[in-house]
Amino acid sequence: MDRADQLAVLSGAAADQWGLVTAAQAKELGLNAVQLLRLTEAGLLENVSRGVYFLATGAVPQHMDIKAAWLRLQPREFAWNRPLGHPDSGVVSHASACRLHELGDIPAPEVEITVPRRRTTNEPFVRLRTASLEPADITVVDGLPVTTAARTIVDLLQAKADGGHIGGVIAEAERRELIAVDELAERVRPYARKYGLKATATGRDLIDHLVAQAGESLRRQEVDRAGQEGFDAAVRLFAGYPAVASYLARSGGMIDIGRALGNLGPNAAAATTMRRVLDSDPAMRAALAKFTQPNQAVLQVLRHANADALSPSIRKAMEAAAKFQQQPVPPPAPRNSGTGSSRDDSRPEAEDTG
């Protein structure tokens, strides 16, 4: 084969291996060591790892060190012929899996690969770990078999990696919906003592502890915090307009805020102000969902949901407004239509939830 034919043969195989090919694979394709050397000297190949070459005519792949190390585990087998679970197969794991998943900033000075049986390597920056993996613990990222985010976190805990780094991985994985926190909690509970928690600590306690160490927060915590802030803002708004609060309390809750505000009658000015504020504040609108349960008066919400989180002055203002719950709901303000009728048929009645 001339040089063009040699490159064409190598390119066909390397195209499905991120531009990489091993010396053993090249031999299977009919090229010998001398030919590989000459292609390398000509700048057409680049020796990126012992026995692994990169076709310099292609784009440099991400995480080339991981891909080269994985190819070297079975140097004669092409990537598409490697079944998971083979005694010589490997799965990228631990910090290297975090790199592929793009989770956290955990240091990864070595390429870490989990293999099903004990093996050794001469590569100084490759670490082979021995473990049996379930199919459910393996996913594929960029053509490579990789431990799932959940299994990766468990492996890092077992290896006693830095808690803050693991917390960062957990927080990012949760935000990207790569893990289910409740399921992960069951798997990580046995490691709580390793990270300084009491024997009675739950897996959820460990997750919260690690995430806090990372200076991060789970999406659930962020939503709860945003909801609490919005709720407090809504309560402050109600406290500023006690007539509005008492109307909503007496009508049993905000089944339809637009409808409720539209039926405030003599309090129309306050309703307009509230509507303007709500339209500009999505967090407050979301918080008002706490008032949408049928027959859930404002006072009940305060007592059973967030009362302890409110300042005494706001709680007192809301209780003062809610105590009018049993009073009759005032009818909408009459509007002179010019026909002698005091009823505005275009205005919907307040919903009766009592």
C-alpha positions as CSV (number, residue, x, y, z in Angstrom):
1,M,0.0,0.0,0.0
2,D,1.2,3.5,-0.7
3,R,0.9,6.3,1.8
4,A,-2.5,7.4,0.5
5,D,-3.9,3.9,0.8
6,Q,-2.4,3.5,4.3
7,L,-4.1,6.7,5.4
8,A,-7.4,5.7,3.8
9,V,-7.4,2.3,5.6
10,L,-6.6,3.9,9.0
11,S,-9.1,6.7,8.5
12,G,-11.9,4.2,7.9
13,A,-11.3,2.7,11.4
14,A,-10.4,5.9,13.2
15,A,-13.6,7.6,12.0
16,D,-15.6,5.6,14.5
17,Q,-12.9,5.9,17.3
18,W,-12.6,9.7,17.7
19,G,-9.8,9.8,15.1
20,L,-7.7,7.2,17.1
21,V,-6.3,3.8,16.2
22,T,-4.1,1.4,18.1
23,A,-1.0,-0.2,16.7
24,A,-2.6,-3.6,17.1
25,Q,-5.6,-2.5,15.1
26,A,-3.4,-1.1,12.4
27,K,-1.7,-4.4,12.2
28,E,-5.1,-6.1,11.8
29,L,-5.7,-3.7,8.9
30,G,-2.4,-4.6,7.2
31,L,0.0,-1.9,8.4
32,N,3.3,-2.7,10.2
33,A,5.3,-0.8,12.7
34,V,7.6,0.7,10.1
35,Q,4.8,2.1,8.1
36,L,3.2,3.7,11.3
37,L,6.6,5.2,12.1
38,R,6.9,6.8,8.7
39,L,3.4,8.2,8.8
40,T,4.3,9.6,12.2
41,E,7.5,11.2,11.0
42,A,5.6,12.7,8.1
43,G,3.2,14.4,10.5
44,L,0.2,12.4,9.4
45,L,-0.1,10.4,12.6
46,E,0.6,11.5,16.2
47,N,1.6,9.0,18.8
48,V,-0.7,10.2,21.8
49,S,-0.2,7.2,24.1
50,R,1.9,4.0,24.0
51,G,0.5,2.1,21.0
52,V,-2.2,4.6,20.2
53,Y,-2.1,7.0,17.3
54,F,-4.2,10.0,16.3
55,L,-4.8,10.9,12.7
56,A,-3.5,14.5,12.5
57,T,-5.9,15.3,9.7
58,G,-8.9,15.3,12.0
59,A,-10.2,17.5,14.8
60,V,-8.7,16.8,18.2
61,P,-11.3,14.9,20.3
62,Q,-12.2,15.9,23.8
63,H,-10.8,13.8,26.6
64,M,-8.3,12.1,24.3
65,D,-6.4,10.7,27.3
66,I,-9.4,8.9,28.5
67,K,-10.3,7.5,25.1
68,A,-6.7,6.4,24.4
69,A,-6.6,4.6,27.8
70,W,-9.9,2.9,27.1
71,L,-8.8,1.7,23.7
72,R,-5.6,0.2,25.1
73,L,-7.5,-2.1,27.4
74,Q,-8.4,-4.2,24.4
75,P,-5.9,-3.0,21.8
76,R,-6.9,-5.4,19.0
77,E,-10.6,-4.9,19.4
78,F,-12.3,-2.0,17.6
79,A,-14.6,0.1,19.7
80,W,-17.7,-1.1,18.0
81,N,-16.9,-4.7,18.7
82,R,-16.5,-4.4,22.5
83,P,-19.4,-5.8,24.5
84,L,-20.1,-4.5,28.0
85,G,-19.4,-7.1,30.6
86,H,-16.5,-8.8,28.8
87,P,-13.7,-9.8,31.2
88,D,-11.3,-7.4,29.5
89,S,-13.8,-4.5,29.0
90,G,-13.7,-1.3,31.1
91,V,-16.0,1.5,32.1
92,V,-14.8,5.0,32.7
93,S,-15.5,5.8,36.4
94,H,-14.8,8.0,39.4
95,A,-13.3,11.4,38.7
96,S,-12.9,10.5,35.0
97,A,-16.6,9.9,34.8
98,C,-17.2,13.3,36.3
99,R,-15.1,14.8,33.5
100,L,-17.1,13.0,30.8
101,H,-20.4,14.0,32.5
102,E,-19.1,17.5,33.0
103,L,-20.0,17.4,36.7
104,G,-18.3,19.5,39.4
105,D,-14.6,20.4,39.5
106,I,-13.2,17.3,41.2
107,P,-9.5,16.9,40.4
108,A,-8.7,14.1,37.9
109,P,-5.0,13.7,37.6
110,E,-5.4,10.1,36.5
111,V,-7.6,8.3,34.0
112,E,-9.8,6.0,36.2
113,I,-11.4,3.0,34.6
114,T,-13.3,0.2,36.4
115,V,-12.7,-3.3,35.1
116,P,-14.5,-6.5,36.1
117,R,-11.3,-8.5,37.0
118,R,-8.0,-7.5,38.4
119,R,-5.6,-6.0,35.8
120,T,-2.5,-4.0,35.7
121,T,-1.2,-1.3,33.4
122,N,2.2,0.3,32.7
123,E,0.6,3.6,31.9
124,P,1.7,6.0,34.8
125,F,-1.5,8.2,34.6
126,V,-4.0,5.3,34.3
127,R,-5.7,3.7,37.3
128,L,-7.6,0.5,37.0
129,R,-10.2,-0.2,39.7
130,T,-11.8,-3.6,40.1
131,A,-15.5,-3.8,40.6
132,S,-18.5,-5.6,39.2
133,L,-21.0,-3.1,37.6
134,E,-24.7,-3.7,37.0
135,P,-26.0,-2.7,33.5
136,A,-28.1,-0.1,35.2
137,D,-24.9,1.6,36.5
138,I,-23.5,2.1,33.0
139,T,-24.4,4.7,30.4
140,V,-22.7,5.9,27.2
141,V,-21.1,9.4,26.8
142,D,-19.5,10.4,23.6
143,G,-19.3,6.7,22.6
144,L,-17.6,5.6,25.8
145,P,-19.1,3.4,28.5
146,V,-19.3,5.5,31.6
147,T,-20.7,5.0,35.1
148,T,-24.0,6.8,35.6
149,A,-24.0,10.0,37.7
150,A,-25.5,8.1,40.7
151,R,-23.0,5.2,40.5
152,T,-20.1,7.8,40.1
153,I,-21.2,9.5,43.3
154,V,-21.3,6.2,45.2
155,D,-17.8,5.3,43.8
156,L,-16.4,8.6,44.9
157,L,-17.8,8.2,48.4
158,Q,-16.5,4.7,48.7
159,A,-13.0,6.0,47.6
160,K,-13.3,8.7,50.3
161,A,-13.0,11.6,47.9
162,D,-13.1,15.1,49.2
163,G,-16.6,15.9,50.5
164,G,-16.9,19.3,49.1
165,H,-16.0,18.1,45.6
166,I,-18.6,15.4,45.8
167,G,-21.1,17.9,47.0
168,G,-20.5,20.0,43.9
169,V,-21.0,16.9,41.7
170,I,-24.3,16.1,43.5
171,A,-25.6,19.6,43.2
172,E,-24.9,19.8,39.5
173,A,-26.2,16.3,38.8
174,E,-29.4,17.2,40.6
175,R,-29.9,20.4,38.6
176,R,-29.4,18.6,35.3
177,E,-31.8,15.8,36.4
178,L,-29.1,13.1,36.2
179,I,-30.0,11.8,39.6
180,A,-33.1,11.3,41.7
181,V,-32.1,12.6,45.2
182,D,-34.4,10.2,47.1
183,E,-33.0,7.2,45.2
184,L,-29.4,8.4,45.7
185,A,-30.0,8.9,49.4
186,E,-30.7,5.2,49.8
187,R,-27.5,4.3,48.1
188,V,-25.2,6.7,50.0
189,R,-26.6,6.2,53.5
190,P,-23.8,3.6,54.4
191,Y,-21.1,6.3,53.9
192,A,-22.5,8.9,56.3
193,R,-20.2,7.9,59.2
194,K,-17.2,8.2,56.8
195,Y,-18.0,11.9,56.4
196,G,-18.3,12.7,60.1
197,L,-22.1,12.3,60.6
198,K,-23.8,10.5,63.4
199,A,-24.7,6.8,63.2
200,T,-28.4,7.9,63.0
201,A,-27.8,10.1,60.0
202,T,-29.8,9.4,56.8
203,G,-28.6,9.4,53.2
204,R,-30.5,12.7,52.8
205,D,-28.5,14.1,55.7
206,L,-25.3,13.1,54.0
207,I,-26.3,14.7,50.7
208,D,-27.3,17.9,52.4
209,H,-24.0,17.9,54.3
210,L,-21.9,17.4,51.2
211,V,-23.8,19.9,49.2
212,A,-23.4,22.5,52.0
213,Q,-19.7,21.8,52.1
214,A,-19.5,22.7,48.5
215,G,-21.2,26.0,49.1
216,E,-24.0,24.8,46.8
217,S,-27.7,24.1,47.1
218,L,-30.0,21.6,45.6
219,R,-32.7,22.7,43.2
220,R,-35.3,21.7,45.8
221,Q,-33.7,24.0,48.3
222,E,-33.5,26.8,45.8
223,V,-37.2,26.4,44.9
224,D,-38.1,26.3,48.5
225,R,-36.1,29.4,49.3
226,A,-37.6,31.2,46.3
227,G,-41.1,30.1,47.3
228,Q,-40.6,31.3,50.9
229,E,-39.3,34.7,49.6
230,G,-42.3,35.0,47.3
231,F,-44.7,34.0,50.0
232,D,-43.3,36.5,52.5
233,A,-43.5,39.2,49.8
234,A,-47.2,38.3,49.1
235,V,-47.9,38.4,52.8
236,R,-46.3,41.9,53.1
237,L,-48.5,43.0,50.2
238,F,-51.6,41.6,51.9
239,A,-50.6,43.3,55.1
240,G,-50.5,46.6,53.2
241,Y,-54.1,46.0,52.0
242,P,-55.9,44.3,54.8
243,A,-59.3,44.7,53.0
244,V,-58.0,42.7,50.1
245,A,-56.6,40.0,52.5
246,S,-59.9,39.8,54.4
247,Y,-61.8,39.5,51.2
248,L,-59.7,36.6,50.0
249,A,-59.8,35.0,53.4
250,R,-63.6,35.2,53.5
251,S,-64.0,33.9,50.0
252,G,-62.2,30.7,51.1
253,G,-59.0,31.2,49.1
254,M,-57.7,32.4,45.8
255,I,-59.2,29.9,43.4
256,D,-58.8,32.3,40.6
257,I,-56.7,35.3,41.5
258,G,-57.8,37.3,38.4
259,R,-61.5,36.6,39.2
260,A,-61.0,37.4,42.9
261,L,-59.3,40.7,42.2
262,G,-61.9,41.6,39.6
263,N,-64.6,41.3,42.2
264,L,-63.2,43.4,44.9
265,G,-65.7,46.2,44.3
266,P,-64.9,49.1,46.5
267,N,-61.4,47.9,46.8
268,A,-60.7,48.1,43.1
269,A,-57.8,50.5,43.5
270,A,-56.1,48.1,45.9
271,A,-56.8,45.3,43.4
272,T,-55.2,47.2,40.6
273,T,-52.1,47.8,42.7
274,M,-51.9,44.1,43.7
275,R,-52.4,43.0,40.1
276,R,-49.6,45.3,38.9
277,V,-47.2,43.9,41.6
278,L,-48.1,40.3,40.8
279,D,-47.7,40.8,37.1
280,S,-44.1,42.0,37.7
281,D,-43.2,39.3,40.3
282,P,-43.3,35.7,39.1
283,A,-42.0,34.5,42.5
284,M,-44.9,36.1,44.3
285,R,-47.4,34.7,41.8
286,A,-45.9,31.2,42.4
287,A,-46.2,31.8,46.1
288,L,-49.9,32.6,45.8
289,A,-50.5,29.0,44.8
290,K,-50.3,28.4,48.5
291,F,-53.6,30.1,48.8
292,T,-55.4,28.1,46.2
293,Q,-56.6,25.2,48.2
294,P,-60.5,25.2,48.6
295,N,-61.6,26.6,51.9
296,Q,-58.0,27.4,52.9
297,A,-58.3,30.7,54.7
298,V,-55.3,33.0,55.0
299,L,-55.1,32.4,58.7
300,Q,-55.0,28.6,58.2
301,V,-52.2,29.1,55.7
302,L,-50.3,31.1,58.2
303,R,-50.8,28.5,60.9
304,H,-50.0,25.4,58.9
305,A,-47.5,26.5,56.2
306,N,-45.2,29.4,56.9
307,A,-46.3,31.1,60.1
308,D,-43.1,30.4,62.0
309,A,-41.0,32.0,59.2
310,L,-42.9,35.3,59.3
311,S,-42.1,38.3,61.4
312,P,-44.5,39.0,64.3
313,S,-45.7,42.3,62.8
314,I,-46.6,40.7,59.5
315,R,-48.3,37.7,61.2
316,K,-50.3,40.1,63.4
317,A,-51.4,42.1,60.4
318,M,-52.5,39.0,58.5
319,E,-54.3,37.6,61.5
320,A,-56.1,40.9,61.9
321,A,-57.2,40.7,58.3
322,A,-58.2,37.0,58.5
323,K,-60.4,37.4,61.6
324,F,-63.0,39.0,59.3
325,Q,-63.4,35.6,57.6
326,Q,-66.9,35.0,58.8
327,Q,-68.2,38.4,57.8
328,P,-70.3,38.6,54.6
329,V,-68.4,39.2,51.4
330,P,-69.2,42.7,50.1
331,P,-70.9,42.7,46.7
332,P,-69.1,44.2,43.7
333,A,-69.4,48.0,43.5
334,P,-72.4,49.1,41.4
335,R,-71.7,50.7,38.2
336,N,-74.1,53.1,36.5
337,S,-74.5,51.7,33.0
338,G,-77.1,54.3,31.9
339,T,-79.9,51.8,31.9
340,G,-80.9,51.9,35.5
341,S,-79.3,48.6,36.3
342,S,-76.9,48.4,39.1
343,R,-75.5,45.0,38.0
344,D,-72.4,44.7,35.8
345,D,-73.2,41.5,33.9
346,S,-69.7,41.5,32.4
347,R,-68.1,41.1,35.8
348,P,-68.0,37.4,37.0
349,E,-69.3,36.5,40.4
350,A,-66.8,35.6,43.1
351,E,-66.4,31.8,43.3
352,D,-68.2,30.3,46.3
353,T,-65.9,27.8,47.9
354,G,-67.5,27.7,51.3
